[in-house]
Amino acid sequence: MSPRKTYPSDLSDARWELIAPTLRTWQKARLDRRPTGQPAQVDLREVFNAILYLNRTGIPWRYLPHDFPSHNTVYFYYAAWRDEGILARLGYTLTSLARAAEGREPEPTACILDTQTVKTSTDVPLASQGTDAGKKIVGRKRGVVTDTLGLLLAVTVTAAHLSDNALGIRLLDQAKNTWQSLSKTWVDKGFKNTVVEHGAALGIDVEVVPRKTGTRGFHVAKRRWVVERSLGWLMLHRRLVRDYETLPTSSEAMIHIVMIDNTAKRITGETTPTWRDPPLEHKP
């Protein structure tokens, strides 16, 4: 069969070389547990390309183009990588590599917390939705932790009615468990004393960065602008503009996929194609 034409969301060879070791190690471990030991016939790169395509375009699983593996196959791998923590592990590995490429220590010592509330689709179970009273949005709330470069260190997705304090505690626990070196974080004033005290118990100094007094409308807040930019990166992917996922863990996985792609591009020096760029041509 002749090679298919490329999509703008496809992995470059350089990015695939960063991602492949983690996925191949997972595949080998899975094959070793098979009674037959038969190798899988699926191209992992094409599976990951299909997930990137879905994430970027926002289509349902069943609408994946036919030149990808079947949507059932792609979803099987996606669900396995989600449930076994492979996507999170891959994302954090790339975060360390990107930091080293920028001349930073692989383990961050400082981070920024923020939340984002998004509407949910009609397919999302009511039990996992809520109402954000402040923003008057029915949906889910995303909490993210990034380093000072904007790279993902932790993520959690909950019903929108959960307070920033509750999310902040969960995020601090998750981030500290993964990155023991963390000792400083910046947050907005939505995070109250409860988060500050919890951070102190974990050995993390939590500094609240308020808005500038007397300044109306948008303005750049010290340190916090970094995580706000990262949340903006998520909104460039149609699958994340609204929450379509049945499980909150699937929403978290979709965020990991965005950041895996963005971080890999950062390491290889690539940029995300826009509608202004000429279409990609297949290179045999």
C-alpha positions as semicolon CSV with decimal commas, in nm:
position;residue;x (nm);y (nm);z (nm)
1;M;0,000;0,000;0,000
2;S;0,137;0,342;-0,091
3;P;0,218;0,583;0,193
4;R;-0,069;0,811;0,282
5;K;-0,056;1,189;0,248
6;T;0,046;1,368;0,564
7;Y;-0,181;1,570;0,792
8;P;-0,062;1,892;0,962
9;S;-0,094;1,718;1,299
10;D;0,137;1,427;1,206
11;L;0,456;1,368;1,399
12;S;0,784;1,458;1,234
13;D;1,062;1,198;1,240
14;A;1,242;1,400;1,508
15;R;0,940;1,415;1,737
16;W;0,864;1,048;1,686
17;E;1,219;0,960;1,796
18;L;1,146;1,139;2,125
19;I;0,813;0,965;2,177
20;A;0,886;0,618;2,038
21;P;1,105;0,474;2,319
22;T;0,829;0,506;2,582
23;L;0,562;0,355;2,358
24;R;0,786;0,075;2,231
25;T;0,889;-0,016;2,585
26;W;0,521;-0,033;2,681
27;Q;0,445;-0,246;2,373
28;K;0,730;-0,488;2,444
29;A;0,617;-0,535;2,805
30;R;0,265;-0,604;2,682
31;L;0,386;-0,854;2,421
32;D;0,599;-1,032;2,680
33;R;0,279;-1,099;2,877
34;R;0,104;-1,251;2,575
35;P;0,074;-1,632;2,580
36;T;0,154;-1,651;2,206
37;G;0,422;-1,383;2,199
38;Q;0,290;-1,275;1,861
39;P;0,400;-0,921;1,767
40;A;0,127;-0,661;1,720
41;Q;0,051;-0,562;1,361
42;V;-0,027;-0,201;1,447
43;D;0,205;0,091;1,367
44;L;0,236;0,282;1,696
45;R;0,336;0,599;1,514
46;E;0,014;0,590;1,309
47;V;-0,189;0,528;1,624
48;F;-0,034;0,833;1,789
49;N;-0,082;1,039;1,472
50;A;-0,452;0,945;1,476
51;I;-0,485;1,059;1,840
52;L;-0,313;1,389;1,756
53;Y;-0,547;1,437;1,460
54;L;-0,855;1,377;1,676
55;N;-0,723;1,604;1,950
56;R;-0,646;1,888;1,712
57;T;-0,965;1,870;1,501
58;G;-1,217;1,776;1,771
59;I;-1,386;1,501;1,569
60;P;-1,559;1,200;1,732
61;W;-1,362;0,873;1,737
62;R;-1,581;0,717;1,468
63;Y;-1,497;1,002;1,229
64;L;-1,125;0,925;1,211
65;P;-1,015;0,916;0,845
66;H;-0,988;0,568;0,696
67;D;-0,617;0,600;0,619
68;F;-0,550;0,573;0,995
69;P;-0,590;0,244;1,183
70;S;-0,954;0,173;1,273
71;H;-1,107;0,395;1,539
72;N;-1,158;0,090;1,763
73;T;-0,787;0,009;1,744
74;V;-0,680;0,368;1,806
75;Y;-0,916;0,402;2,103
76;F;-0,791;0,072;2,248
77;Y;-0,433;0,202;2,255
78;Y;-0,540;0,546;2,377
79;A;-0,740;0,397;2,666
80;A;-0,454;0,164;2,762
81;W;-0,201;0,450;2,761
82;R;-0,444;0,665;2,962
83;D;-0,526;0,402;3,223
84;E;-0,168;0,280;3,267
85;G;-0,029;0,632;3,305
86;I;0,185;0,609;2,990
87;L;0,074;0,947;2,854
88;A;0,148;1,123;3,184
89;R;0,487;0,952;3,215
90;L;0,579;1,041;2,856
91;G;0,475;1,402;2,908
92;Y;0,684;1,440;3,223
93;T;0,985;1,275;3,057
94;L;0,964;1,528;2,774
95;T;0,927;1,811;3,027
96;S;1,262;1,713;3,182
97;L;1,425;1,690;2,838
98;A;1,288;2,030;2,735
99;R;1,412;2,188;3,056
100;A;1,760;2,042;2,999
101;A;1,755;2,172;2,642
102;E;1,685;2,521;2,782
103;G;1,982;2,494;3,020
104;R;1,762;2,428;3,324
105;E;1,781;2,147;3,577
106;P;1,559;1,854;3,467
107;E;1,372;1,873;3,801
108;P;1,191;2,206;3,851
109;T;1,197;2,389;4,184
110;A;0,923;2,644;4,107
111;C;0,579;2,619;3,949
112;I;0,252;2,805;3,885
113;L;-0,105;2,684;3,952
114;D;-0,422;2,787;3,772
115;T;-0,767;2,659;3,679
116;Q;-0,990;2,683;3,374
117;T;-1,364;2,610;3,352
118;V;-1,506;2,481;3,022
119;K;-1,853;2,381;2,909
120;T;-1,932;2,014;2,861
121;S;-2,108;1,841;2,573
122;T;-2,444;1,671;2,608
123;D;-2,274;1,330;2,621
124;V;-2,090;1,398;2,946
125;P;-2,249;1,223;3,249
126;L;-2,428;1,466;3,480
127;A;-2,250;1,318;3,782
128;S;-1,914;1,447;3,656
129;Q;-2,041;1,798;3,575
130;G;-2,111;2,096;3,796
131;T;-2,173;2,469;3,792
132;D;-1,897;2,721;3,839
133;A;-2,096;2,987;4,026
134;G;-1,838;3,259;3,970
135;K;-1,818;3,212;3,593
136;K;-2,175;3,086;3,552
137;I;-2,060;2,790;3,345
138;V;-2,200;2,439;3,362
139;G;-1,918;2,198;3,290
140;R;-1,584;2,084;3,423
141;K;-1,288;2,256;3,580
142;R;-0,929;2,191;3,477
143;G;-0,647;2,247;3,719
144;V;-0,292;2,259;3,587
145;V;0,056;2,308;3,728
146;T;0,335;2,427;3,499
147;D;0,699;2,510;3,550
148;T;0,832;2,858;3,480
149;L;0,863;2,770;3,109
150;G;0,495;2,675;3,086
151;L;0,559;2,298;3,068
152;L;0,307;2,067;3,234
153;L;0,391;1,927;3,578
154;A;0,045;1,812;3,694
155;V;-0,318;1,816;3,580
156;T;-0,656;1,726;3,725
157;V;-1,010;1,758;3,589
158;T;-1,319;1,774;3,811
159;A;-1,679;1,892;3,812
160;A;-1,691;2,271;3,778
161;H;-1,846;2,332;4,121
162;L;-1,532;2,215;4,303
163;S;-1,350;2,509;4,462
164;D;-1,006;2,628;4,359
165;N;-0,890;2,539;4,710
166;A;-0,992;2,176;4,665
167;L;-0,821;2,163;4,325
168;G;-0,516;2,342;4,460
169;I;-0,464;2,083;4,732
170;R;-0,502;1,801;4,481
171;L;-0,262;1,967;4,238
172;L;0,003;2,035;4,503
173;D;-0,010;1,672;4,617
174;Q;0,020;1,544;4,261
175;A;0,299;1,783;4,164
176;K;0,504;1,718;4,478
177;N;0,465;1,343;4,436
178;T;0,606;1,364;4,082
179;W;0,858;1,644;4,133
180;Q;1,002;1,624;4,485
181;S;1,228;1,923;4,416
182;L;0,937;2,173;4,409
183;S;0,969;2,441;4,679
184;K;0,792;2,747;4,536
185;T;0,464;2,818;4,356
186;W;0,264;3,121;4,248
187;V;-0,117;3,128;4,244
188;D;-0,398;3,380;4,199
189;K;-0,616;3,505;4,481
190;G;-0,875;3,235;4,413
191;F;-0,649;3,004;4,612
192;K;-0,700;3,086;4,980
193;N;-0,517;3,016;5,305
194;T;-0,603;2,647;5,286
195;V;-0,378;2,602;4,983
196;V;-0,105;2,818;5,136
197;E;-0,108;2,608;5,454
198;H;-0,117;2,281;5,262
199;G;0,178;2,394;5,053
200;A;0,375;2,479;5,366
201;A;0,309;2,128;5,499
202;L;0,456;1,988;5,176
203;G;0,756;2,219;5,189
204;I;0,625;2,446;4,912
205;D;0,607;2,824;4,959
206;V;0,276;2,935;4,803
207;E;0,276;3,302;4,698
208;V;-0,053;3,467;4,601
209;V;-0,011;3,709;4,308
210;P;-0,305;3,955;4,304
211;R;-0,418;4,167;4,014
212;K;-0,275;4,518;3,988
213;T;-0,487;4,755;4,194
214;G;-0,682;5,000;3,983
215;T;-0,605;4,824;3,652
216;R;-0,916;4,729;3,455
217;G;-0,937;4,452;3,198
218;F;-0,662;4,213;3,100
219;H;-0,305;4,271;3,212
220;V;0,002;4,056;3,250
221;A;0,036;3,925;3,605
222;K;0,379;3,841;3,742
223;R;0,461;3,472;3,694
224;R;0,094;3,382;3,643
225;W;0,102;3,478;3,275
226;V;0,307;3,163;3,208
227;V;0,038;2,919;3,315
228;E;-0,231;3,133;3,149
229;R;-0,039;3,099;2,822
230;S;-0,029;2,721;2,871
231;L;-0,407;2,717;2,916
232;G;-0,429;2,917;2,594
233;W;-0,229;2,647;2,416
234;L;-0,495;2,394;2,515
235;M;-0,768;2,603;2,353
236;L;-0,595;2,579;2,015
237;H;-0,714;2,216;2,010
238;R;-1,081;2,174;1,930
239;R;-1,117;1,861;2,139
240;L;-1,043;2,078;2,444
241;V;-1,247;2,389;2,360
242;R;-1,542;2,198;2,508
243;D;-1,515;1,888;2,727
244;Y;-1,649;1,588;2,530
245;E;-1,503;1,313;2,745
246;T;-1,714;1,064;2,938
247;L;-1,440;1,023;3,200
248;P;-1,249;1,309;3,367
249;T;-0,936;1,094;3,327
250;S;-0,989;1,109;2,950
251;S;-0,999;1,489;2,972
252;E;-0,669;1,479;3,161
253;A;-0,523;1,245;2,897
254;M;-0,622;1,485;2,616
255;I;-0,437;1,764;2,800
256;H;-0,130;1,541;2,832
257;I;-0,144;1,473;2,457
258;V;-0,144;1,846;2,377
259;M;0,152;1,908;2,602
260;I;0,342;1,603;2,472
261;D;0,312;1,742;2,121
262;N;0,398;2,099;2,224
263;T;0,693;1,995;2,441
264;A;0,833;1,768;2,168
265;K;0,813;2,060;1,924
266;R;0,993;2,278;2,175
267;I;1,277;2,028;2,197
268;T;1,308;1,986;1,819
269;G;1,257;2,354;1,739
270;E;0,941;2,295;1,534
271;T;0,630;2,513;1,527
272;T;0,259;2,434;1,499
273;P;0,123;2,484;1,144
274;T;-0,149;2,746;1,108
275;W;-0,406;2,809;0,836
276;R;-0,161;3,062;0,688
277;D;0,105;2,795;0,626
278;P;0,117;2,612;0,292
279;P;-0,009;2,251;0,303
280;L;0,243;1,982;0,389
281;E;0,362;1,760;0,108
282;H;0,440;1,394;0,160
283;K;0,809;1,306;0,143
284;P;0,867;0,940;0,057
